[in-house]
Amino acid sequence: MRNLRLAGCIALMMPSAALAAGGGSSGYISDAPIPWHMHETADGQNAIELIDHAKQRIGLETATVLGPQGSPGTAVDLSIPYQSLIYWADGTTWVYAVNGDGYYVRMPVEVDFIEDDYVALTSGPGIGTTIVTFGAAELFGAETGTGH
Protein backbone atom coordinates (compact mmCIF):
# COMPACT_ATOMS: atom_id res chain seq x y z
CA MET A 1 0.00 0.00 0.00
CA ARG A 2 2.86 2.38 0.84
CA ASN A 3 4.45 1.82 -2.58
CA LEU A 4 1.11 2.50 -4.26
CA ARG A 5 0.81 5.84 -2.43
CA LEU A 6 4.38 6.75 -3.33
CA ALA A 7 3.75 5.91 -6.98
CA GLY A 8 0.61 8.06 -6.91
CA CYS A 9 2.53 11.00 -5.43
CA ILE A 10 5.26 10.69 -8.05
CA ALA A 11 2.66 10.50 -10.82
CA LEU A 12 0.99 13.65 -9.51
CA MET A 13 4.29 15.53 -9.37
CA MET A 14 5.49 14.53 -12.84
CA PRO A 15 3.07 16.65 -14.90
CA SER A 16 4.03 19.71 -12.84
CA ALA A 17 7.72 19.06 -13.33
CA ALA A 18 7.25 18.45 -17.04
CA LEU A 19 5.22 21.64 -17.39
CA ALA A 20 7.82 23.65 -15.48
CA ALA A 21 10.65 22.30 -17.58
CA GLY A 22 9.05 22.55 -20.98
CA GLY A 23 6.06 24.84 -20.62
CA GLY A 24 7.81 28.13 -21.14
CA SER A 25 9.62 29.42 -24.17
CA SER A 26 12.68 31.63 -23.96
CA GLY A 27 11.88 34.65 -21.84
CA TYR A 28 9.75 32.75 -19.37
CA ILE A 29 11.64 32.93 -16.12
CA SER A 30 9.65 30.73 -13.82
CA ASP A 31 10.71 27.28 -12.73
CA ALA A 32 7.40 26.99 -10.86
CA PRO A 33 4.85 24.40 -11.96
CA ILE A 34 2.88 27.09 -13.81
CA PRO A 35 4.97 28.94 -16.42
CA TRP A 36 4.72 32.70 -16.04
CA HIS A 37 6.65 35.84 -16.78
CA MET A 38 6.63 38.94 -14.61
CA HIS A 39 7.75 42.45 -15.40
CA GLU A 40 7.28 45.85 -13.80
CA THR A 41 4.81 48.30 -15.34
CA ALA A 42 5.64 51.98 -15.86
CA ASP A 43 3.90 52.81 -12.57
CA GLY A 44 5.90 50.21 -10.62
CA GLN A 45 3.34 47.41 -10.40
CA ASN A 46 4.20 43.77 -10.98
CA ALA A 47 2.48 42.50 -14.12
CA ILE A 48 2.17 38.75 -14.57
CA GLU A 49 1.79 37.06 -17.93
CA LEU A 50 0.62 33.47 -18.21
CA ILE A 51 0.94 31.43 -21.38
CA ASP A 52 -2.37 29.97 -22.60
CA HIS A 53 -1.43 26.50 -21.41
CA ALA A 54 -0.88 27.85 -17.88
CA LYS A 55 -4.29 29.56 -17.89
CA GLN A 56 -5.88 26.24 -18.80
CA ARG A 57 -3.81 24.35 -16.26
CA ILE A 58 -4.97 26.45 -13.31
CA GLY A 59 -8.50 26.82 -14.67
CA LEU A 60 -8.24 30.60 -14.66
CA GLU A 61 -11.63 32.31 -14.69
CA THR A 62 -12.56 35.97 -14.74
CA ALA A 63 -15.54 38.18 -13.98
CA THR A 64 -16.38 41.83 -14.37
CA VAL A 65 -16.49 44.38 -11.56
CA LEU A 66 -20.15 45.30 -11.10
CA GLY A 67 -21.96 48.31 -9.73
CA PRO A 68 -23.81 48.23 -6.40
CA GLN A 69 -25.22 44.88 -5.32
CA GLY A 70 -26.87 43.69 -2.13
CA SER A 71 -28.20 46.05 0.50
CA PRO A 72 -29.56 49.30 -0.94
CA GLY A 73 -28.77 52.65 0.64
CA THR A 74 -25.10 51.98 1.37
CA ALA A 75 -22.06 53.90 0.18
CA VAL A 76 -20.94 50.92 -1.84
CA ASP A 77 -19.89 51.74 -5.37
CA LEU A 78 -18.56 48.37 -6.56
CA SER A 79 -19.11 44.66 -6.08
CA ILE A 80 -17.09 41.60 -6.96
CA PRO A 81 -17.40 37.84 -6.43
CA TYR A 82 -16.07 36.79 -3.02
CA GLN A 83 -13.67 34.25 -4.54
CA SER A 84 -11.78 37.13 -6.20
CA LEU A 85 -10.38 38.41 -2.90
CA ILE A 86 -6.79 37.85 -1.88
CA TYR A 87 -5.87 38.61 1.73
CA TRP A 88 -2.36 39.87 2.45
CA ALA A 89 -0.69 38.92 5.75
CA ASP A 90 -1.27 42.44 7.11
CA GLY A 91 -5.03 42.14 6.49
CA THR A 92 -5.20 44.25 3.33
CA THR A 93 -7.34 42.94 0.51
CA TRP A 94 -6.52 42.72 -3.17
CA VAL A 95 -7.77 41.43 -6.50
CA TYR A 96 -5.97 40.62 -9.73
CA ALA A 97 -7.20 42.73 -12.63
CA VAL A 98 -6.44 42.23 -16.30
CA ASN A 99 -4.67 45.31 -17.64
CA GLY A 100 -4.85 46.56 -21.22
CA ASP A 101 -1.93 44.37 -22.30
CA GLY A 102 -3.52 41.15 -21.03
CA TYR A 103 -1.29 40.96 -17.97
CA TYR A 104 -2.58 40.34 -14.45
CA VAL A 105 -1.94 43.14 -11.97
CA ARG A 106 -2.68 43.05 -8.22
CA MET A 107 -4.87 45.96 -7.17
CA PRO A 108 -5.95 47.02 -3.67
CA VAL A 109 -9.62 46.98 -2.72
CA GLU A 110 -11.48 48.32 0.32
CA VAL A 111 -14.16 45.92 1.55
CA ASP A 112 -17.31 47.42 3.05
CA PHE A 113 -19.22 44.19 3.66
CA ILE A 114 -19.67 40.67 2.34
CA GLU A 115 -23.15 39.45 1.45
CA ASP A 116 -23.70 35.94 0.12
CA ASP A 117 -21.11 35.38 -2.63
CA TYR A 118 -20.49 39.06 -3.35
CA VAL A 119 -18.16 41.57 -1.75
CA ALA A 120 -19.25 45.19 -1.56
CA LEU A 121 -16.33 47.54 -2.12
CA THR A 122 -15.89 51.19 -1.26
CA SER A 123 -12.87 51.34 -3.57
CA GLY A 124 -11.18 49.15 -6.13
CA PRO A 125 -10.93 48.71 -9.89
CA GLY A 126 -13.65 50.49 -11.85
CA ILE A 127 -16.95 49.05 -13.01
CA GLY A 128 -16.38 46.86 -16.06
CA THR A 129 -12.80 45.92 -15.13
CA THR A 130 -12.01 42.24 -15.72
CA ILE A 131 -10.76 40.54 -12.56
CA VAL A 132 -9.62 37.01 -11.79
CA THR A 133 -12.11 34.92 -9.85
CA PHE A 134 -10.52 31.48 -9.99
CA GLY A 135 -6.74 31.26 -10.12
CA ALA A 136 -5.97 34.40 -8.10
CA ALA A 137 -4.15 32.36 -5.44
CA GLU A 138 -1.85 30.92 -8.11
CA LEU A 139 -1.11 34.42 -9.44
CA PHE A 140 -0.38 35.56 -5.88
CA GLY A 141 2.02 32.63 -5.47
CA ALA A 142 3.76 33.49 -8.73
CA GLU A 143 4.11 37.15 -7.78
CA THR A 144 5.34 36.62 -4.24
CA GLY A 145 7.35 33.43 -4.78
CA THR A 146 5.20 31.43 -2.37
CA GLY A 147 4.22 29.00 -5.11
CA HIS A 148 7.63 27.28 -5.12
C-alpha positions in Angstrom: 0.0 0.0 0.0 2.9 2.4 0.8 4.5 1.8 -2.6 1.1 2.5 -4.3 0.8 5.8 -2.4 4.4 6.7 -3.3 3.7 5.9 -7.0 0.6 8.1 -6.9 2.5 11.0 -5.4 5.3 10.7 -8.0 2.7 10.5 -10.8 1.0 13.7 -9.5 4.3 15.5 -9.4 5.5 14.5 -12.8 3.1 16.6 -14.9 4.0 19.7 -12.8 7.7 19.1 -13.3 7.2 18.5 -17.0 5.2 21.6 -17.4 7.8 23.6 -15.5 10.6 22.3 -17.6 9.1 22.5 -21.0 6.1 24.8 -20.6 7.8 28.1 -21.1 9.6 29.4 -24.2 12.7 31.6 -24.0 11.9 34.7 -21.8 9.7 32.7 -19.4 11.6 32.9 -16.1 9.6 30.7 -13.8 10.7 27.3 -12.7 7.4 27.0 -10.9 4.9 24.4 -12.0 2.9 27.1 -13.8 5.0 28.9 -16.4 4.7 32.7 -16.0 6.6 35.8 -16.8 6.6 38.9 -14.6 7.7 42.5 -15.4 7.3 45.9 -13.8 4.8 48.3 -15.3 5.6 52.0 -15.9 3.9 52.8 -12.6 5.9 50.2 -10.6 3.3 47.4 -10.4 4.2 43.8 -11.0 2.5 42.5 -14.1 2.2 38.7 -14.6 1.8 37.1 -17.9 0.6 33.5 -18.2 0.9 31.4 -21.4 -2.4 30.0 -22.6 -1.4 26.5 -21.4 -0.9 27.8 -17.9 -4.3 29.6 -17.9 -5.9 26.2 -18.8 -3.8 24.4 -16.3 -5.0 26.5 -13.3 -8.5 26.8 -14.7 -8.2 30.6 -14.7 -11.6 32.3 -14.7 -12.6 36.0 -14.7 -15.5 38.2 -14.0 -16.4 41.8 -14.4 -16.5 44.4 -11.6 -20.2 45.3 -11.1 -22.0 48.3 -9.7 -23.8 48.2 -6.4 -25.2 44.9 -5.3 -26.9 43.7 -2.1 -28.2 46.1 0.5 -29.6 49.3 -0.9 -28.8 52.6 0.6 -25.1 52.0 1.4 -22.1 53.9 0.2 -20.9 50.9 -1.8 -19.9 51.7 -5.4 -18.6 48.4 -6.6 -19.1 44.7 -6.1 -17.1 41.6 -7.0 -17.4 37.8 -6.4 -16.1 36.8 -3.0 -13.7 34.2 -4.5 -11.8 37.1 -6.2 -10.4 38.4 -2.9 -6.8 37.9 -1.9 -5.9 38.6 1.7 -2.4 39.9 2.5 -0.7 38.9 5.8 -1.3 42.4 7.1 -5.0 42.1 6.5 -5.2 44.3 3.3 -7.3 42.9 0.5 -6.5 42.7 -3.2 -7.8 41.4 -6.5 -6.0 40.6 -9.7 -7.2 42.7 -12.6 -6.4 42.2 -16.3 -4.7 45.3 -17.6 -4.9 46.6 -21.2 -1.9 44.4 -22.3 -3.5 41.1 -21.0 -1.3 41.0 -18.0 -2.6 40.3 -14.5 -1.9 43.1 -12.0 -2.7 43.0 -8.2 -4.9 46.0 -7.2 -5.9 47.0 -3.7 -9.6 47.0 -2.7 -11.5 48.3 0.3 -14.2 45.9 1.6 -17.3 47.4 3.0 -19.2 44.2 3.7 -19.7 40.7 2.3 -23.1 39.4 1.4 -23.7 35.9 0.1 -21.1 35.4 -2.6 -20.5 39.1 -3.3 -18.2 41.6 -1.7 -19.3 45.2 -1.6 -16.3 47.5 -2.1 -15.9 51.2 -1.3 -12.9 51.3 -3.6 -11.2 49.2 -6.1 -10.9 48.7 -9.9 -13.7 50.5 -11.9 -16.9 49.0 -13.0 -16.4 46.9 -16.1 -12.8 45.9 -15.1 -12.0 42.2 -15.7 -10.8 40.5 -12.6 -9.6 37.0 -11.8 -12.1 34.9 -9.9 -10.5 31.5 -10.0 -6.7 31.3 -10.1 -6.0 34.4 -8.1 -4.1 32.4 -5.4 -1.9 30.9 -8.1 -1.1 34.4 -9.4 -0.4 35.6 -5.9 2.0 32.6 -5.5 3.8 33.5 -8.7 4.1 37.1 -7.8 5.3 36.6 -4.2 7.3 33.4 -4.8 5.2 31.4 -2.4 4.2 29.0 -5.1 7.6 27.3 -5.1 
